[in-house]
């Protein structure tokens, strides 16, 4: 289901819906989806694959969905259904507790086949057995050794290929599922996010018209302004306010922490 977007945005208390185009880094009035799967597909279409020389699958940050789907509870419910069905995969990025990336499973597998240069049987088993069987963000050593019959050497191959990253060690050893060569994306996402927030922070009243933001270029990131606006709005670092001049993007102020008196 898609919702046609006019030049008018919802009132301030409603979540902003961005309009974007994969060919132009502006909001062009295209139809925007308001269900979770369609929103993810729309966001992946804005991901600049060529920037990363086709070495990454289209990546969406989970919170970006909330810039498109108003009902966060419903979005989370639909998201879990997609994950449990194996349609999408979730990946932990960085140290923040709520920073998760999403890929369509088909895109993830295609990327592995395209970029991981190895004919080791462990890679084949990872694609054919591990990915369909384990749909969470991590997997235990016990599960890999006993349920998929991978060996310690096989696990080392997958770690070296960038498909597994150590989560815990010792008796409860486990690994995060990972996207190989994702580092440059994380770097550009972080730099671009900081640059967007700095633009708004330096503006008068710490707010800028959306149209003005779109006209600016980001020298520190090639992900595009549209991708970063979905990021900061979905993460609720910025909010969109309807005005007669168009959507106004306002920085969400952090609460002031008062020092306790001794």
Beta strands, then each sheet from edge to edge (+ up, - down):
strand 1: 2-3
strand 2: 32-33
strand 3: 60-61
strand 4: 88-92
strand 5: 100-104
strand 6: 138-140
strand 7: 164-168
strand 8: 174-177
strand 9: 207-209
strand 10: 238-241
strand 11: 248-251
sheet 1: 1+ 2-
sheet 2: 3+ 5- 4+
sheet 3: 6+ 8- 7+
sheet 4: 9+ 11- 10+
end
